[in-house]
Amino acid sequence: MHRQRTHLAARVTHVAKALERRGIATTYKVHDRALANRASRRQLSGSPVELDETQRRIIEALDTDGYIVVPFDELIIDDALRSDVLAQGDTFVADTERGLAAEAEGAEAALRRRAGKEFVVRAYSFEGVTLDPARDAWFRAAISHRLLDIANSYLRMWAKLSYVDMWYTAPQPAGAERAASQLWHRDFDDKHLLKAFLYLVDVDASAGPFEYVGGSQPGGRHNETRQWAPMRTGRFTEEEVNKHVPADAIQTFTAPRGTVILCNTSGLHRGGFATERPRALATATYCSPASLKALSERNYAPAGDAPADPAVRFATN
Ligand SMILES: O=C(O)CCC(=O)C(=O)O
């Protein structure tokens, strides 16, 4: 009797979860086609932006390949902003290394990590931080028109800035296997996605470089492998990727400090499997309003009054 009840309860939970997943996916689709994203597409077409040559080149590459690598000084041309961001990165790296050293000495773990992805130490994580652009240079860069106009133009709508953070990935212990986002995957929470990764240290092959299958974004030339769908989670084995993707489509981004990778991570990607050297980067995610309605969570609240600029206000609220 007890065993039967346990079995039934498990089945009910399984069915309820499946229904919930279907409901979330339906909410996303409705918002993508008819509601939030439609309104957002109108916002962009109602107030078109002027892009310069660099921004146009970036969007063209993102459309074709799903990624582009840009030196930070081409992306952010404001010298003071760039140097503030890099200084903020240096402080984050120094604080994290001090925290890791203290933990190694037996201090209670005080650094921000997320369950299941403990190999990444985060500046903010999902702990409800309030970000003030006057004090947070990376946030300021993320909402600068230089970057926001690229995100909006690539996504063909006013984007939401859903995630702002800095990550530090310490080398894994010898013999560790790839786990979580170190394995090939597609982000399941939006197909209208643009992530920025700014390397804060030199990243070589031993520091867990970010990797991407060029053209694996929705609509791309290498998009056949288990295509993106809302809530479709799961990892891809190396064999599966190699079977469907030519070797030269796999991009491994070893690069110096001050390199930015912009990329649509609903395409196939992985990274952060540091083996010898640590990797540190600043990251920002732009997604569609449909994603925030159904599938994503914002990791910060903007400080102070709503920004006067309508596209920035929209992105951060
Ligand atoms: O840490 C990495 O390089 C991978 C990051 C990732 O999978 C993501 O941001 O979606």
The ligand as an SDF file (V2000), in Angstrom:
LIG
                    3D

 10  9  0  0  0  0  0  0  0  0999 V2000
   31.7970   30.0160  -18.2900 O   0  0  0  0  0  0  0  0  0  0  0  0
   31.6700   29.8930  -19.5060 C   0  0  0  0  0  0  0  0  0  0  0  0
   32.5760   30.1230  -20.3020 O   0  0  0  0  0  0  0  0  0  0  0  0
   30.3300   29.4210  -20.0510 C   0  0  0  0  0  0  0  0  0  0  0  0
   29.2750   30.3890  -19.7030 C   0  0  0  0  0  0  0  0  0  0  0  0
   27.9180   29.9370  -20.0820 C   0  0  0  0  0  0  0  0  0  0  0  0
   27.6650   28.8040  -20.3430 O   0  0  0  0  0  0  0  0  0  0  0  0
   26.8690   30.9270  -20.1200 C   0  0  0  0  0  0  0  0  0  0  0  0
   27.0720   32.0780  -19.7050 O   0  0  0  0  0  0  0  0  0  0  0  0
   25.7690   30.5890  -20.5890 O   0  0  0  0  0  0  0  0  0  0  0  0
  1  2  2  0
  2  3  1  0
  2  4  1  0
  4  5  1  0
  5  6  1  0
  6  7  2  0
  6  8  1  0
  8  9  2  0
  8 10  1  0
M  END
$$$$
